[in-house]
Amino acid sequence: MDSLGKIRIIGGKWRGRKLNVIKAASLRPTPDRLRETLFNWINKKVIGARCLDLFSGTGVLSFEALSRGASEATMIESNPAIVDFLIQTAETLESKSHYIECADAIRWSKEQTKTFDIIFLDPPFDKGYVEKCCQIIFEQSLLDKHGVLYIESEKDVSIPSVFKINKITQTKQVQSVLAELSRDN
């Protein structure tokens, strides 16, 4: 795998820093504009937040959150070459508040007992991961009762009713959703 290019952090202490992006078929870095929208949505929740980044990929969502004051970010990625890139990026940024694990996101999530304030869920498209992960997040109580779940997926993916959608935006191919646990559950 070769370095494909760069993606920049758009806010916080690492603002303007460019991160290497590895060339991998499954990687879809979240574009600057979409990240700006996301972090405008969660701006007040980021400071001091414990973040979970399932299907971490470039890690840009986690590094952006850390740059903006999150207290920690847990990055889960199954591709060892991508994990090596994540570790290199963390070292380049001199990050001290991250945890990176090479693991299957579904299996890893089923074994967790810790809660998170913000969960980023940006899995490979057309594999049914959003529904599976949402169910596990709910069953394992991974999302803090006041936490938020950000989902980046193909359009028209249904979000389980245990989550209340607060914000949604769509492009031609991508749906971005900010949700929280439905208070009825």
trRosetta pair geometry for C-beta under 8 A, 3 or more apart (Angstrom, degrees):
i j d omega theta_ij theta_ji phi_ij phi_ji
1 22 5.1 33 147 180 127 108
1 23 5.5 -175 -166 67 79 74
1 24 5.7 -3 -131 -71 134 84
1 81 5.0 113 22 154 140 148
1 82 8.0 -49 116 -62 172 66
2 22 7.5 153 91 -156 26 63
2 23 4.8 11 65 22 72 127
3 20 4.9 -59 -136 -166 120 112
3 21 6.8 104 -164 68 70 46
3 22 6.2 -61 -105 -103 49 47
3 23 6.9 85 142 -16 5 89
4 21 4.8 -54 58 100 103 95
4 22 6.5 61 -3 140 95 15
4 23 3.9 130 -64 -75 97 80
4 27 7.8 -173 3 87 151 138
5 20 7.9 171 103 -150 24 53
5 21 5.4 -6 66 48 65 112
6 18 4.1 10 -180 178 133 115
6 19 6.4 142 -157 67 73 39
6 20 6.2 -47 -100 -99 71 37
6 21 6.3 173 -105 0 16 95
7 18 7.0 146 70 -155 25 69
7 19 5.4 -27 64 60 79 95
7 21 5.3 75 -11 -54 102 123
7 29 4.8 -145 -74 179 154 152
7 32 7.7 -170 -164 -60 86 82
7 58 6.0 29 37 173 144 157
7 60 5.4 -50 111 -91 136 143
8 16 6.2 -25 -170 -151 123 26
8 17 6.7 153 -151 80 74 37
8 18 4.9 -42 -91 -96 79 67
8 19 7.2 162 -99 11 26 76
8 32 6.8 14 61 -92 91 117
9 12 7.0 -67 156 55 120 99
9 14 4.5 24 79 108 159 101
9 15 6.0 -117 109 -106 94 29
9 16 7.0 -32 70 29 79 24
9 17 5.0 14 28 55 114 88
9 18 7.9 -143 6 -79 72 25
9 19 6.9 81 -37 -23 88 108
9 60 7.2 -165 -88 -153 71 84
9 63 6.0 -100 -92 124 121 105
9 64 5.5 -179 -139 -96 87 70
9 67 5.1 137 180 -50 139 168
10 15 6.5 -2 154 -134 20 80
10 32 5.6 124 -69 -149 135 92
10 35 6.0 141 19 102 134 121
10 36 5.8 -79 123 -77 159 88
10 39 7.6 179 78 30 113 149
10 64 6.8 10 35 -128 81 115
11 15 5.3 -4 -140 -94 16 104
11 36 7.8 122 -29 -112 118 73
11 39 6.2 -176 32 130 144 159
11 64 6.8 59 49 -163 87 89
11 67 6.4 134 92 114 59 117
11 68 5.4 31 108 -83 108 107
12 15 5.7 157 58 -47 43 88
12 64 7.2 140 18 -169 131 52
12 66 7.8 149 131 101 159 45
12 67 3.3 134 84 139 134 82
12 68 3.8 -116 -68 -74 130 52
12 69 6.6 -149 -127 -21 121 72
13 67 5.4 -149 47 -157 71 67
14 17 4.3 -53 176 15 90 133
14 63 6.8 -64 72 165 156 97
14 66 7.7 33 4 96 131 90
14 67 4.0 -93 34 -114 100 118
14 93 5.8 -11 -109 -140 143 114
15 67 6.8 138 -49 170 59 130
17 67 7.9 -158 33 -106 121 137
17 93 6.7 100 143 -103 162 95
19 58 6.5 113 114 174 132 107
19 59 7.5 -136 -178 73 156 96
19 60 6.3 -169 51 -92 150 89
19 63 6.6 116 -70 73 149 166
19 89 5.3 31 -146 -133 108 124
19 92 7.8 150 -119 77 72 140
20 85 6.6 -122 95 -157 106 107
20 88 7.4 -23 48 104 128 124
20 89 6.8 -143 43 -82 84 97
21 27 7.0 159 -179 148 100 143
21 29 5.6 -56 -123 -53 139 140
21 58 5.4 -27 -118 -112 88 122
22 27 6.8 153 78 -43 79 165
22 58 7.7 -177 24 -101 79 73
22 81 6.5 168 179 135 157 100
22 82 5.8 -153 55 -105 145 68
22 85 4.6 -111 -36 -68 126 161
23 27 7.7 -153 -156 43 22 135
24 27 4.4 86 68 -13 94 114
24 79 6.5 85 -152 155 156 169
24 81 7.1 159 -83 89 127 119
24 82 6.1 -39 -21 -71 163 111
26 57 7.7 -135 116 -105 88 101
26 79 7.3 171 54 -44 130 143
26 124 5.2 -50 -155 -95 108 116
27 57 5.2 136 -130 -152 82 107
27 58 6.5 95 -160 -46 116 88
27 82 7.2 172 -78 -108 119 129
28 57 7.1 -63 47 -137 53 160
28 122 7.6 -137 75 164 101 113
28 125 7.9 43 -10 -21 153 107
29 57 6.9 -172 -88 139 56 129
29 58 4.7 30 -105 -11 96 151
29 60 5.9 65 -154 2 96 145
30 34 5.3 -117 -179 88 90 120
30 35 5.1 111 121 -62 113 95
30 38 7.5 -8 168 -3 145 147
30 58 7.9 -140 16 47 75 124
30 60 6.0 -154 44 83 96 124
30 61 6.2 63 18 -62 145 97
30 122 6.6 -85 -60 -121 112 159
30 152 6.3 -118 -100 -88 111 170
31 34 4.9 86 62 13 83 104
31 35 6.9 -152 95 -5 40 90
32 35 5.8 -63 -148 40 28 110
32 36 6.2 31 156 -24 66 106
33 36 5.7 -51 -149 31 29 114
33 37 6.7 31 151 -17 61 102
34 37 5.6 -50 -152 35 35 113
34 38 6.4 37 150 -20 66 105
34 152 7.5 76 159 -116 140 127
34 169 7.7 -171 -129 89 84 132
34 171 8.0 -69 -80 -29 119 127
34 174 7.5 -29 -105 112 151 144
34 176 6.0 175 -159 -61 110 155
35 38 5.5 -51 -145 37 35 114
35 39 6.1 22 160 -10 68 108
35 60 7.0 -75 -94 135 146 115
35 61 7.2 -149 -119 -98 104 69
35 64 5.9 -134 -171 -111 127 170
36 39 6.2 -59 -142 43 27 101
36 40 6.3 33 154 -22 62 106
37 40 5.7 -56 -150 34 29 113
37 41 6.5 32 151 -22 63 105
37 169 6.2 -38 159 15 156 161
37 176 7.1 97 98 102 129 155
38 41 5.6 -58 -158 32 32 114
38 42 6.4 -8 161 10 68 109
38 61 7.6 -47 117 -128 158 101
38 150 5.9 52 -146 -140 118 146
38 176 6.8 -104 -75 -179 98 136
38 178 7.4 156 -134 -72 71 113
39 42 6.1 -64 -132 55 37 89
39 43 6.1 77 158 -76 65 72
39 46 7.0 17 -146 -55 87 146
39 64 6.4 -110 -70 151 134 123
39 65 7.9 -161 -105 -86 105 62
39 68 6.5 176 -152 -54 128 167
40 43 5.8 -7 -147 -39 28 114
41 150 7.9 130 85 -99 136 112
41 166 7.7 130 -169 104 116 116
41 167 5.3 -121 -127 34 133 163
41 178 5.0 -153 159 -55 148 162
42 45 4.7 -69 -171 51 82 111
42 46 5.7 97 127 -50 96 90
42 118 6.3 73 -166 -114 149 132
42 148 5.9 -153 -109 68 112 151
42 150 7.2 -68 -41 -59 140 123
42 178 7.0 -164 -57 -132 96 134
43 46 6.3 -50 -153 6 25 113
43 68 7.9 -104 -134 175 60 140
44 47 7.6 -49 -171 18 35 103
45 49 5.8 59 147 -76 74 134
45 117 6.3 -176 174 155 102 112
45 118 6.2 128 128 -67 119 112
45 147 7.8 117 -169 -138 135 51
45 148 6.0 82 111 9 174 124
46 49 5.3 -83 -151 7 30 129
46 65 5.7 -149 -144 -147 105 77
46 68 4.8 -7 142 111 149 118
46 69 5.7 97 123 66 95 92
46 70 5.5 -75 -175 -63 76 82
46 118 7.1 6 -101 -31 59 155
47 68 7.5 -93 -69 138 62 80
47 69 4.2 -15 -111 120 65 135
47 70 7.5 -119 -111 -76 14 38
48 69 6.7 -21 -25 147 50 97
48 70 7.2 -52 63 -142 9 36
48 71 4.9 23 -155 -37 44 112
48 117 7.9 67 107 -1 71 170
49 65 6.7 -80 75 -176 121 118
49 69 7.9 82 17 106 84 76
49 70 4.5 -52 64 -127 87 87
49 71 6.4 176 62 16 28 83
49 116 7.9 54 171 179 89 75
49 117 4.0 -129 -148 80 88 136
49 118 5.0 32 168 0 142 111
50 70 7.4 140 -84 -176 15 98
50 71 6.1 -34 -72 66 63 104
50 72 5.2 4 -126 59 71 101
50 74 7.8 23 175 -6 84 103
50 114 7.8 -111 151 158 144 114
50 115 7.5 92 82 105 135 60
50 116 5.0 -127 109 -134 94 64
50 117 5.0 113 45 4 69 95
50 118 7.6 168 82 29 43 72
50 144 7.8 106 56 -33 109 128
51 61 7.9 -159 171 131 139 92
51 62 6.0 169 110 -122 133 75
51 65 4.9 67 -47 122 164 162
51 66 7.9 -116 33 -53 137 73
51 70 5.1 -9 -15 -166 120 151
51 72 6.8 -167 32 97 72 55
51 73 4.4 -13 71 -111 112 75
51 74 6.9 -173 97 25 59 67
51 116 6.2 74 -139 -169 16 118
51 117 6.9 -51 -71 61 54 85
51 118 4.6 -21 -109 73 83 101
51 119 7.4 161 -160 -89 59 32
51 120 6.8 25 -177 -9 106 102
52 73 7.8 173 -81 -158 20 56
52 74 5.0 -14 -113 64 66 106
52 76 7.4 8 -174 -2 86 111
52 116 4.2 -93 -12 -76 108 170
52 118 7.4 -178 28 95 64 54
52 119 4.6 -12 65 -116 104 78
52 120 7.0 -165 95 28 53 68
52 142 6.7 -45 21 167 167 118
53 56 4.4 73 122 -104 111 87
53 59 6.8 98 117 -130 160 58
53 61 5.5 156 -120 81 121 110
53 62 4.3 -80 -27 -57 151 110
53 73 6.1 23 -10 -178 115 101
53 74 6.8 -180 25 88 73 52
53 75 4.7 -12 67 -110 116 68
53 76 6.8 176 89 24 62 69
53 119 7.9 178 -77 -161 31 51
53 120 4.5 0 -116 58 70 118
53 122 7.9 -18 -165 24 81 102
54 76 5.3 -11 -120 60 54 118
54 105 4.3 95 -166 -153 98 128
54 108 7.9 179 -121 75 95 121
54 109 6.7 8 -106 -65 134 122
54 119 6.9 17 -3 -176 105 97
54 120 6.9 -174 29 88 65 63
54 121 5.3 6 57 -110 114 68
54 122 7.7 157 81 32 70 56
54 123 7.0 -23 120 -67 101 90
54 133 6.2 157 112 -144 162 141
55 76 7.1 -4 -30 91 30 86
55 77 6.9 78 -153 -106 26 64
55 78 8.0 -21 -111 1 62 95
55 105 5.3 -41 -49 -47 72 157
55 121 7.1 65 31 -158 112 50
55 122 5.6 -143 91 78 113 60
55 123 4.3 170 -36 -99 165 58
55 124 6.9 -146 -149 -17 139 65
55 129 7.2 68 -50 152 144 156
56 59 5.1 20 166 -85 110 67
56 61 7.7 -138 -145 47 66 101
56 62 6.4 -12 -141 -12 108 131
56 75 3.9 62 -105 -167 155 94
56 76 5.9 150 -25 58 106 38
56 77 4.2 -78 46 -56 103 102
56 82 7.7 159 85 139 93 120
56 86 6.4 38 121 -99 136 145
56 100 7.6 -114 63 -132 173 86
56 120 8.0 78 -108 89 60 120
57 60 7.7 -37 97 13 99 87
57 77 6.6 175 -39 -112 26 119
57 82 6.6 -68 -141 -170 34 141
57 122 6.7 -66 6 98 131 118
58 85 7.8 -61 -131 121 51 127
58 86 7.9 151 175 -87 25 83
58 89 8.0 97 176 -57 66 167
59 62 5.0 -55 -169 47 75 113
59 63 5.4 70 132 -21 92 105
59 75 5.4 -4 -115 -126 99 152
59 77 7.8 -65 -64 -42 90 138
59 85 8.0 -171 3 110 121 90
59 86 4.6 126 -46 -124 142 97
59 89 5.9 162 68 77 140 149
59 90 7.7 -82 159 -53 161 89
59 100 7.7 -27 -103 -106 134 116
60 63 5.7 -56 -135 45 32 107
60 64 5.8 39 160 -25 66 107
61 64 5.8 -52 -144 35 26 113
61 65 6.4 27 154 -19 61 106
61 120 4.4 132 130 -138 150 165
61 122 6.9 153 -20 -4 148 138
61 150 7.6 -164 -156 83 140 141
62 65 5.7 -56 -149 36 31 111
62 66 6.3 28 154 -15 66 105
62 70 8.0 -104 -161 67 58 154
62 73 3.8 128 -161 171 102 144
62 74 7.9 -139 -122 57 133 24
62 75 5.1 -72 -29 -75 167 107
62 98 6.6 86 153 -122 127 112
62 120 7.1 -128 -57 26 72 145
63 66 5.6 -50 -143 39 34 111
63 67 6.1 42 152 -25 64 106
63 73 7.5 -134 -59 63 36 168
63 89 6.7 -75 -75 145 146 124
63 90 7.8 -140 -93 -88 106 66
63 93 6.5 -178 -144 -45 116 169
63 95 7.2 -99 -119 -73 85 145
63 98 8.0 -8 -85 -84 68 138
64 67 5.5 -53 -149 34 29 117
64 68 6.4 15 155 -8 63 111
65 68 5.9 -68 -149 45 29 103
65 70 4.0 24 149 -17 95 143
65 73 5.7 131 77 -84 120 125
65 118 6.7 -168 -128 83 145 147
65 120 7.9 -139 -32 -37 138 130
66 69 7.9 159 -171 23 27 11
66 70 5.2 -70 -84 56 43 101
66 72 7.9 11 -98 -140 97 15
66 73 5.3 -85 -53 -9 105 129
66 93 7.9 94 99 137 134 146
66 95 6.0 25 148 -132 160 118
66 97 5.7 164 -132 75 115 116
66 98 6.6 -43 -73 -65 152 98
70 73 5.9 69 108 -56 139 94
70 97 7.3 167 102 125 80 138
70 118 7.3 -87 -115 38 128 131
71 97 6.3 -142 161 -160 39 136
72 97 4.8 -130 -102 175 56 92
72 98 7.1 159 -161 -91 65 30
72 99 7.0 21 -179 -4 109 100
73 97 6.6 75 14 119 78 88
73 98 5.0 -20 68 -114 91 79
73 99 7.4 -170 95 29 48 67
74 98 7.6 156 -87 -164 29 58
74 99 4.7 -14 -113 66 73 106
74 101 7.5 -2 -173 7 89 107
74 116 7.4 -109 31 -96 118 131
75 86 5.8 -162 116 -168 151 147
75 98 6.5 2 -2 -171 110 107
75 99 7.0 175 24 86 68 52
75 100 4.7 -12 66 -110 108 72
75 101 7.3 165 86 25 59 62
76 101 5.6 -14 -110 68 69 95
76 103 5.6 -56 -153 63 97 98
76 105 5.0 122 119 -103 126 79
76 108 5.2 -167 -140 78 142 162
76 109 7.8 -172 68 -52 175 82
77 82 5.1 -115 160 103 140 117
77 83 5.2 180 82 -74 115 80
77 86 6.3 157 19 -24 148 148
77 100 7.4 -17 23 -165 106 91
77 101 7.8 153 33 83 62 49
77 102 6.4 -40 83 -112 73 56
77 103 7.8 84 59 41 30 54
77 105 8.0 15 -91 -60 25 99
78 102 6.7 87 -139 -171 27 67
78 103 6.5 -64 -94 102 69 22
78 104 5.2 44 -99 -91 123 51
78 105 6.8 -88 -40 -19 105 78
79 82 4.0 61 85 14 111 113
79 83 6.6 179 90 -15 55 83
79 102 7.7 -108 73 -139 23 97
80 83 5.3 -52 -145 34 35 116
80 84 6.6 41 154 -23 65 99
80 102 5.4 34 -98 -140 66 147
81 84 5.7 -46 -154 29 34 114
81 85 6.8 35 147 -17 61 102
82 85 5.4 -51 -154 35 38 115
82 86 6.5 44 146 -23 67 101
83 86 5.4 -49 -149 32 36 115
83 87 6.5 37 152 -19 65 102
83 100 6.2 143 -156 157 86 115
83 101 7.8 -59 -130 130 127 17
83 102 4.3 -41 -67 -80 166 100
84 87 5.7 -53 -151 35 32 112
84 88 6.4 33 151 -18 64 105
85 88 5.6 -53 -148 37 33 113
85 89 6.3 35 152 -21 66 105
86 89 5.7 -53 -148 35 30 112
86 90 6.4 32 153 -19 64 105
86 100 5.0 163 119 -135 127 143
87 90 5.7 -52 -148 35 31 112
87 91 6.4 31 152 -17 64 106
87 100 5.8 -151 -73 72 76 156
88 91 5.7 -56 -150 38 31 111
88 92 6.3 35 152 -22 66 106
89 92 5.6 -52 -147 34 32 114
89 93 6.3 20 157 -7 65 109
90 93 6.0 -63 -146 46 28 103
90 95 4.4 -82 -156 48 78 120
90 98 5.2 -120 -124 58 131 148
90 100 6.7 -134 -24 -28 149 134
91 94 7.2 24 -175 -79 34 42
91 95 7.8 -68 -53 32 21 82
95 98 4.8 32 134 -4 131 119
101 108 6.8 140 102 -124 134 144
103 107 6.6 -124 170 77 98 103
103 108 4.2 95 123 -66 133 124
104 107 4.2 57 80 20 111 111
104 108 6.2 173 80 -15 53 89
105 108 5.7 -56 -138 40 26 113
105 109 6.1 29 162 -23 63 109
105 123 7.1 -143 64 -100 156 106
105 129 7.5 47 80 -159 130 124
105 133 6.9 -14 133 -101 117 120
106 109 6.0 -59 -150 33 24 110
106 110 6.7 24 155 -20 61 107
106 129 7.4 -119 -64 -135 107 89
106 132 6.0 -18 -115 136 117 130
106 133 6.9 -106 -96 -82 74 77
106 136 6.8 170 -148 -34 66 161
107 110 6.0 -58 -155 31 30 112
107 111 7.0 17 154 -11 63 110
108 111 6.2 -74 -161 38 31 105
108 112 6.8 37 150 -38 67 108
109 112 5.8 -52 -151 14 36 118
109 133 6.5 129 -10 -136 175 78
109 136 4.6 77 124 135 126 138
109 137 6.9 -54 -169 -68 131 62
109 140 6.3 -174 162 21 78 158
109 142 6.5 -46 -156 -61 93 155
110 136 5.8 -79 -75 -143 70 124
110 140 6.7 -155 -127 -67 32 135
112 140 5.7 70 73 166 84 141
112 142 5.9 51 97 -102 128 107
113 140 7.3 -118 -95 -176 39 95
114 142 7.4 36 86 -135 59 71
115 141 6.3 -48 -91 137 103 84
115 142 6.2 160 -122 -171 52 29
115 143 6.7 10 -157 125 88 8
115 144 4.6 105 152 -74 121 70
115 147 7.2 -161 168 -26 99 145
116 119 5.3 104 90 -66 133 85
116 142 6.0 3 17 161 100 80
116 143 6.3 -45 65 -108 80 46
116 144 6.4 -126 85 -17 28 91
116 147 6.1 99 103 -139 60 156
117 144 5.2 -8 -94 21 51 137
117 146 7.5 -16 -137 89 81 82
117 147 4.7 -162 -157 -111 33 99
117 148 7.6 14 153 24 62 71
118 147 6.2 -154 -64 -163 34 96
118 148 5.6 -3 -114 63 73 85
118 149 7.9 162 -160 -88 49 31
118 150 7.0 15 -174 -4 94 105
119 137 6.3 158 110 -129 174 136
119 142 6.5 71 -80 122 143 112
119 143 5.6 -83 -7 -90 128 96
119 147 6.9 63 -8 150 89 129
119 148 7.6 -158 31 100 68 47
119 149 4.8 -12 64 -116 104 75
119 150 7.1 -172 91 28 53 67
120 150 5.1 -14 -114 66 62 109
120 152 7.9 2 -173 2 84 104
121 129 7.9 -171 180 129 103 103
121 130 6.6 111 139 -121 127 71
121 133 5.5 160 -140 116 132 147
121 134 7.5 84 -178 -65 177 74
121 137 7.8 -77 -66 -48 138 145
121 149 6.4 8 2 -176 119 96
121 150 6.7 171 28 87 70 54
121 151 4.8 -17 74 -106 108 70
121 152 7.3 176 93 25 56 64
121 153 8.0 -6 117 -53 95 101
122 150 7.9 -10 -51 114 92 94
122 151 7.6 162 -76 -159 54 39
122 152 4.1 10 -112 53 93 112
122 153 7.7 -150 -131 -62 49 57
123 127 6.6 -109 139 58 119 116
123 129 3.5 -102 125 95 166 148
123 130 6.4 -153 36 -58 122 64
123 133 6.7 175 -37 -18 137 144
123 153 7.3 14 50 -101 83 89
124 127 5.2 47 91 -1 99 135
124 129 6.7 97 53 -3 69 143
125 153 6.7 132 -111 -164 79 61
125 154 4.4 92 -148 -44 114 110
126 154 6.1 48 -50 -15 73 153
128 131 5.7 -47 -173 40 75 110
128 132 6.0 73 133 -20 86 108
129 132 5.6 -64 -145 45 36 111
129 133 5.6 29 163 -18 75 112
130 133 6.1 -61 -143 41 23 105
130 134 6.2 24 160 -20 62 110
130 151 5.9 73 -138 -159 113 127
130 153 4.9 -1 -66 -93 142 148
130 157 4.9 56 56 166 159 143
130 159 7.4 -76 156 -98 118 64
131 134 5.9 -56 -145 35 26 111
131 135 6.5 26 157 -18 61 107
131 157 7.5 -140 -42 -177 86 100
131 158 7.1 34 -86 75 107 82
131 160 6.5 111 -140 -48 71 100
132 135 6.0 -62 -157 35 28 111
132 136 6.5 21 152 -14 66 108
133 136 5.6 -56 -146 39 35 109
133 137 6.0 40 154 -24 69 104
134 137 5.6 -50 -144 34 30 114
134 138 6.4 28 155 -15 62 106
134 149 7.5 97 -115 163 85 160
134 151 7.7 -7 -72 -87 110 138
134 159 6.5 172 -111 -155 161 67
134 160 4.8 168 123 14 132 116
134 162 7.4 154 158 59 101 107
134 163 6.3 -83 -158 -16 120 135
135 138 5.9 -59 -152 39 29 110
135 139 6.1 21 156 -14 67 112
135 160 6.2 119 -70 -45 72 161
136 139 5.7 -57 -136 43 31 107
136 140 5.6 11 169 -2 69 116
136 142 7.4 28 126 -7 77 132
137 140 6.6 -63 -132 49 18 96
137 142 4.6 -86 -143 49 66 116
137 143 5.5 43 170 -20 108 105
137 149 6.7 87 150 -105 163 138
138 141 7.5 13 179 -74 29 43
138 143 7.7 -17 -83 25 47 112
138 160 7.0 -89 -21 93 147 143
138 162 4.7 45 -116 112 148 155
138 163 7.6 -116 -72 -48 116 89
138 181 7.4 134 -113 -116 86 100
138 185 7.5 -37 -153 145 117 154
143 147 4.4 -149 -175 78 82 129
143 148 7.8 -159 -157 44 120 7
143 149 5.8 -51 -100 -59 145 104
143 180 7.7 -179 155 -149 138 56
143 181 6.0 166 98 -45 126 107
144 147 3.7 110 52 -33 83 112
145 181 6.3 -71 -141 46 52 141
146 180 7.7 -21 -164 -152 31 129
147 180 6.9 163 90 -131 46 86
147 181 7.6 58 59 -9 80 100
148 166 7.4 -59 -131 24 112 142
148 178 5.8 -7 -177 -171 122 92
148 179 7.0 144 -161 75 70 36
148 180 5.4 -52 -105 -81 63 86
149 163 6.3 -65 48 -132 137 137
149 177 8.0 1 106 108 86 93
149 178 7.4 151 78 -158 49 45
149 179 4.8 -26 64 68 100 89
149 180 6.9 161 13 -89 84 33
150 176 7.3 -10 -171 -169 90 88
150 177 7.2 159 -155 84 45 53
150 178 5.6 -16 -101 -102 73 71
151 157 7.5 -126 148 87 131 131
151 159 6.7 174 32 -100 161 113
151 175 7.7 -4 111 109 96 92
151 176 7.2 165 86 -152 56 42
151 177 4.5 -6 56 57 101 102
151 179 6.8 12 -1 9 112 114
152 174 6.4 -6 -171 -171 87 113
152 175 7.5 164 -152 84 42 52
152 176 5.3 -6 -104 -105 75 79
152 177 8.0 -172 -73 23 35 68
153 157 4.3 -39 122 15 144 151
153 174 7.3 147 80 -154 28 66
153 175 5.4 -23 70 62 79 97
153 177 7.6 -13 21 9 104 109
154 157 6.0 106 68 -41 72 108
154 173 6.7 -53 -135 172 72 74
154 174 7.0 -72 -113 -108 32 46
154 175 6.8 24 117 13 23 99
155 170 5.8 65 -113 -147 105 121
155 173 6.5 -127 -18 -168 104 26
155 174 6.9 79 -52 104 77 0
155 175 4.7 124 -109 -41 49 107
156 175 7.0 174 -9 -42 34 147
157 175 6.2 -166 26 57 93 140
159 163 5.2 -81 157 74 112 123
159 165 6.0 121 58 -67 152 106
159 177 6.0 -150 -63 146 142 165
159 179 6.0 -179 -178 -69 151 158
160 163 5.9 84 74 13 73 97
161 182 6.7 -10 154 -21 62 157
162 181 6.6 -32 154 -145 82 73
162 182 5.6 -141 -174 21 33 109
162 185 4.9 38 -142 -55 84 167
163 179 4.1 39 169 159 118 137
163 180 6.8 153 -154 76 77 22
163 181 6.4 -64 -106 -106 60 34
163 182 6.1 -163 -120 -30 5 88
164 179 6.1 158 76 -158 40 83
164 180 5.6 -21 58 64 94 77
164 181 7.3 26 11 115 90 19
164 182 4.5 122 -40 -94 93 72
164 183 7.4 -4 -21 -4 142 73
165 168 5.7 9 175 -47 127 113
165 177 5.7 -65 -131 -161 105 110
165 178 7.4 102 -161 74 62 49
165 179 5.0 -45 -99 -96 49 95
166 178 4.9 -57 65 102 102 95
166 179 6.2 166 5 -106 83 33
166 180 6.1 49 -33 -2 122 98
167 177 7.1 159 87 -156 60 42
167 178 4.1 24 48 39 100 113
168 175 6.9 -16 -165 -171 98 92
168 176 7.0 157 -153 85 49 56
168 177 5.0 -3 -105 -106 84 75
168 178 7.5 -143 -65 24 48 67
169 175 7.7 161 85 -156 43 48
169 176 4.9 -7 59 58 88 104
170 174 6.9 177 -150 92 57 50
170 175 5.0 -15 -104 -105 91 69
170 176 7.4 -172 -79 21 42 69
171 174 4.9 22 42 48 104 88
181 185 6.2 -110 177 62 98 115
182 185 5.1 79 74 -1 92 104
